[in-house]
Amino acid sequence: HELEFRVTDTQGKYAEGTVIVDINSPPTKPKIRIKPDPAEAGDALTATLKTESTDPDGDTITYEYEWFFDGAPYGSGPTQYDEVPSGTTIKGEVWEVYVTPVDGFNRGPEGYDSIVIANKPPTLASCSISPINPRNDDDLAAVWSGWSDHDGDPPQVLYQWLQYDNGVWVDTGVTTEQLP
């Protein structure tokens, strides 16, 4: 809006001026979702726009992202980055993201989401049965190697021996490393 004004003193002297005032409405609040959900330790996190902001004035909207883990800031403040890189998250952490729409003139209300990082399942590099060519009276042993756990949990292995009987796998009920 262009506002024109005239100021007159008691002597009849005056001054005139013009002021341009921009009137702009802020963008609407976005709805945010952190993905993946559930997220496991080590996963990259992405803030996705479930519902984008709209701007009543038709201005172009950009978004600022601010991430936190366990209440502490991740990074140095609002950024244009909607992702936390893989390898950053640890089980049990609470991650939050605040997303603020900006239309070049105003900041709109921020959208928010949070997620608790779940335990990532461990992996084994290999598992085999020993002896390789057993006889009927041999005990069998499960031999595993290459335990890896992103969360740093110590090795803990559960055993379940199955027997193939008449085209069906049947649980033997043995839950130890060896099958007699």
C-alpha positions in Angstrom: 0.0 0.0 0.0 1.2 3.5 -0.8 0.3 6.0 1.9 0.6 9.7 1.3 0.6 12.3 4.1 0.8 16.0 4.7 1.8 17.5 8.0 1.0 21.2 8.6 2.3 23.3 11.5 0.5 26.3 13.2 2.2 28.7 10.8 0.7 27.0 7.8 3.9 25.4 6.7 3.7 21.8 5.6 5.6 18.8 4.5 4.4 16.0 2.3 5.7 12.4 2.1 4.9 9.0 0.8 5.4 5.6 2.6 5.1 2.2 1.0 3.8 -0.4 3.4 3.7 -4.1 2.5 0.9 -6.0 4.1 1.5 -9.7 4.0 -0.2 -12.7 5.6 2.1 -15.5 6.9 1.9 -19.0 5.4 -0.2 -21.7 7.2 1.2 -24.4 9.5 2.5 -27.5 7.7 1.9 -31.0 9.0 5.1 -33.0 9.3 6.0 -36.7 9.5 9.4 -38.1 10.3 10.2 -41.2 8.2 10.9 -44.0 8.4 8.4 -44.8 11.1 9.5 -46.8 13.0 13.1 -45.7 12.8 15.9 -48.0 13.9 19.4 -47.0 15.2 21.6 -45.8 12.3 18.7 -45.0 10.0 18.6 -41.6 8.2 15.6 -39.5 9.2 13.6 -37.4 6.8 11.1 -34.7 7.6 8.3 -35.1 5.0 5.5 -32.6 4.4 2.3 -34.5 5.1 0.4 -31.3 4.4 2.2 -28.4 2.8 1.8 -24.8 3.9 -0.3 -22.5 1.8 0.2 -18.7 1.5 -2.9 -16.4 1.3 -0.9 -13.9 -0.8 0.3 -16.5 -3.3 4.0 -16.0 -2.3 6.5 -18.8 -2.8 7.1 -20.8 0.3 10.4 -22.3 1.5 10.9 -24.3 4.7 13.4 -24.1 7.5 14.2 -27.3 9.4 15.4 -27.5 13.0 16.4 -30.9 14.4 16.8 -31.9 18.1 17.9 -35.2 19.7 17.1 -35.8 23.4 16.3 -32.1 23.7 19.7 -30.9 22.4 20.0 -29.1 19.0 21.4 -31.1 16.1 23.4 -28.6 14.0 23.7 -24.9 14.4 20.1 -23.8 14.0 17.5 -23.7 11.2 18.6 -25.0 7.9 17.2 -26.0 4.5 18.1 -29.7 5.2 15.1 -32.0 5.7 17.3 -35.0 6.6 19.5 -36.4 9.4 22.2 -38.6 7.7 22.4 -42.3 8.3 24.7 -43.5 11.1 23.7 -40.6 13.3 20.8 -42.0 15.3 21.2 -44.3 18.4 18.5 -46.5 20.0 16.4 -44.8 22.7 17.1 -41.3 21.4 14.1 -39.0 21.0 14.4 -37.0 17.7 12.3 -34.0 17.0 11.9 -31.7 14.0 10.4 -28.3 13.8 9.5 -27.1 10.3 8.8 -23.4 9.7 7.3 -22.1 6.5 8.7 -18.8 5.2 7.2 -16.7 2.3 9.9 -14.2 1.9 8.2 -11.7 4.2 6.8 -13.6 7.2 7.5 -16.9 9.0 4.4 -19.0 9.6 3.6 -21.3 12.5 5.9 -24.3 12.7 4.9 -27.9 12.2 6.4 -30.5 14.5 6.9 -34.3 14.8 9.0 -36.6 17.0 10.1 -40.2 17.0 11.9 -42.6 19.4 14.7 -44.5 17.8 14.1 -48.3 18.1 16.7 -51.1 18.6 18.2 -52.3 15.3 18.2 -56.1 15.0 21.7 -57.6 15.0 23.1 -59.6 12.1 25.2 -62.7 11.8 27.6 -63.1 8.9 27.1 -66.9 8.8 25.5 -69.8 10.5 26.1 -73.5 9.8 25.6 -76.9 11.3 28.4 -79.1 12.4 29.4 -81.7 11.5 28.9 -81.1 7.8 28.1 -84.7 7.0 26.5 -86.0 10.2 25.6 -89.6 11.0 22.4 -90.7 12.9 24.2 -90.9 16.2 26.0 -87.5 15.9 25.1 -84.5 18.0 24.6 -81.4 15.8 25.9 -78.0 16.8 24.9 -74.6 15.5 28.0 -72.6 14.6 27.7 -68.9 14.0 30.1 -66.1 13.3 30.2 -62.4 12.5 27.9 -61.0 15.2 27.3 -57.3 14.4 25.0 -55.0 16.3 24.7 -51.3 15.4 23.5 -50.6 19.0 26.6 -52.2 20.6 24.5 -54.9 22.4 26.6 -57.9 23.4 26.0 -61.2 21.5 22.9 -63.1 22.6 21.8 -65.9 20.4 18.5 -67.8 20.6 18.3 -71.3 19.1 15.4 -73.1 17.6 16.0 -76.5 16.0 13.4 -77.6 13.3 13.0 -81.0 11.7 11.7 -81.5 8.2 9.2 -84.3 8.5 6.9 -85.5 5.7 7.1 -82.1 3.9 6.5 -80.0 7.0 9.0 -78.2 9.3 8.3 -79.3 12.9 9.7 -77.6 16.0 11.9 -80.1 18.0 11.6 -78.1 21.2 15.4 -77.9 21.5 16.6 -74.4 22.3 20.3 -75.0 23.0 23.4 -74.7 20.8 23.4 -78.5 20.4 20.8 -80.9 19.1 21.4 -84.3 20.6 
